[in-house]
Amino acid sequence: MFRNRGKRDLLDVDQLDRAEIESLLESAEAFEEVLRRPIKKVPALRGKTVVNLFYEPSTRTRMSFELAAKSLSADVLNFSASSSSVEKGESLKDTGLTVQAMGADALVVRHPMAGAPDKLAEWLDIPVINAGDGMHAHPTQALLDIYVMRKRLGALEGKRVTFVGDILHSRVARSGIKACSMMGMEVAVAAPPTFLPDWLPSGVEVFYRLDDVLRDSHVIYLLRIQRERQVQGFLPSLEEYVHFFQLNEERLGKARPDVLVMHPGPMNRGVEITPKVAESPQSLVDYQVTCGVAVRMAILFLLLGGSGGA
Amino acid sequence: MSEILIRGGRVIDPFSSSSFSADLLIREGRIVSISRGIARNGFKVWEADGKYIFPGFLDLHAHLREPGGEEAEDLESGLMAAVRGGYTAVCCMPNTEPPLDHPELVDALYLKARSMGMADLFPVGCITRGRKGRELADMGLLNSSLARVRAFSDDGDCVMDSGLMRRALRYSRALGTVIISHPEDSALSSNGQVNEGKVSYRLGLRGIPSLAEEVMVARDILLAEETGARLHLAHVSTARSVRLIREAKERGVPVTAEATPHHLILTEEDIPGYDANFKVKPPLRTKEDVEALREALADGTIDAVATDHAPHTLQSKEQEFDYAPFGISGLETSFSLLYTELVLKGELSLEELVGLFTSGPARVLDLSPPLYGGEFVEGRVADLVIFDPQASWTIDPSRFASKGKNTPFAGKEVKGKVVGVLKGGRIVYEDEALCE
């Protein structure tokens, strides 16, 4: 996490070590408590400006970062590709340098291309936080997911998490698999082979049927299935995917009674998950969203707090 | 034109597989005397003691970007770069704007290069009109133009239509020309950025499987076998491609192949994050692939080293990895890199390496003496390279003659340097070290 020029960026979860993750999760607990107060605001980052630079539409992640920054009393600027000079052909580098020159103290970046946040981190002197880049990484999602799992499961060592769905195209899965492994969890994936890269980290167990791994999973982590995968030939049809991989009431009945059902959102109800399961007591989807704000507060505070370090 | 005397060098002659020490006297563009102890006689002298003398190199594969891409390279900067690398002849690829699918276009380039007098230009013509992969370009007219196009390629794109590729090969039989295949099944490589494997997974970039190349290598070998036409496979990068080519050669299929310095040295593991200077097609592969390519150089399965010189502007490379173009600027570093990595490490003899830059590519193009190359005998055209094996230098793209500064080898220490180049007896490059 320590990089050039002494500043800190968050580009993927493996820039943190286990101890840093633990302390980050602890400070997130304190911020979660702040969010339950009547006045949900602390002055930790007063006078700082956080810029959300979003090259890809994302209402929930952008709002989550915006709320996190505002709850820390930072000023927030939202810059989305559709309403910016990007359409006039300004390069990523020039956009980043412009935002920095305006006095931004940190940049939160979402980009459809892998590595765009890494390039900005290299070019800029301010901290860069990756809010999701291409198929590469989504570290703040992975950290909030670990936070949620730990709140519900306690110690994570030896607990099994199963990621279900389009692992190949998913930055959530890539960062999530890393983060869960770092916390000592057993990681499994369940998907049709066309959704599974051959180069998963060693130790990740692979299943071609969700039914084969239901019973032994403490966490079932569902990924969003995009309709275009059918056209691209990754799936014969959504119906076939639903038949083998949808988490429905029947399958939930075969899982551990205390299983946690998670999803990064937005859900395709009726595809990877049925509405009833989404609203079941096992489902943590709403709690993930709540914790997302607290964890992002902890991340912003870590990178920007005080004068360059918590 | 005045005389030049090259004193005390050691001549490496891959055309006759010999090497010997001699003084060479050059007059009116030709080597007029080869013997020991030629008197200085007021001639311009190159002291080549401890240095090697090679025939001028021939690059089978360079993108000189003219016409249409002059902000990245033009004929003058590209040929200057070629000469600095020791090349006295260059095949320029036709993926220009407009593409080289018409005799007037190739002749304009050919004449311009001839007037510059730095290196011979062999324009490669398009296989298909506009490089669109739909109908054949005027191959016969291109071949009978002033530039005498002797190789055809849609390089940058593969001719995906197997029926059309078959007819191109069949048609070329009448011309005696070679079809250069860019073996890449675009359905398999689609949107890929780096080799499909653990690095593509780690970086979250779409992968280009080695299969994208091998499927087309196999197809084109079968087409060459069936049509009897000459096929050359560009920038071969995988172990399985090597195996397919080796087997084809054993069967007597008229196929030749080239490999690039970067595929012979770097692997996917060398890609540092999202540095687009490492973004190239075919992508950098694995250690096993590099080893197979090196074996293929040594056993003759691969006939030539080609640069696939692909210059790009700094701005185009300095952006999101997916948006940056593919390619490496390679003309000025090729020989020193391979001398350092292969000859000095004992994997290849100096004679073999020189052959891969001279007699090998000449064979691919079916260029035989006196038209090109040929033995070091009196009367031979003086296209010569002086190479100092002792010189050590650091690759510094800011000093390239090429406009393309895009190299993954920036900062690398190499041994051995081209210090002087004669083209038709004229000095086209002279390092300070040579003119003391």
Interface residues (C-beta under 8 A of the other chain):
Chain A: S91 L92 K93 H111 M113 A114 G115 A116 D118 K119 D133 G134 M135 H136 A137 R171 R174 P197 D198 W199 L200
Chain B: G197 K198 S200 Y201 R202 L203 G204 L205 R206 G273 Y274 Q315 E318 Q319 E320 F321 D322 Y323
